[in-house]
């Protein structure tokens, strides 16, 4: 799970089970609106576990995200996003991701996995980087991982208003994760 060459080692790489530190992690999304602007948002509540194995190809990740924890900085928009039109948090309070494999991808790594959102499960690969392993001031061993993906709202059953004529909200959603994780004992 690094951008290091396949034959090299990731400095400080440590096998083990890691839990995301919510205070130092971010799950963000971006979607086009009215074809010229974009809306950015964050999910503030999640549970992410990363298991690094001696061979990085044997590593895995699972994540559960509280859909009600989304925020875009505009209360009215956030309430609409939480409604049945979009996230439907009353019916689907969480979305989840489960890796199914890890592979080399160019100069980096890709995590193949499945995202379950609004009761629909689709394959969503993540472009992943391990940004560092090392001790924190607290003495706990920490690691930083980043990941990006793009999903289609249509694939998860979300309607696209004014589809075909420039849509109010775009179909493609970019997802960015920046996760600082703590090695579990």
QUIVENLIN-V174177 format. One line per field, one symbol per residue. psi: psi as a letter, one per 20 degrees, with the letter a starting at -180 (. if undefined). A space follows every 10 residues. Layout:
psi = ???
This chain:
psi = lrjqqhirqp pjppqapppp ohikqpoqqp qqpkihrqpq rqpioroppp oprgohijrr qqqppohijq piiogggggg hirihehlhh hniqqqppqi rqqqocjbqp opappopkjp pqpoqppqqo iqprqrhiiq pqqpqqqqrp rphhijjpqo pkpikjpgpr hppppppopp qppq.
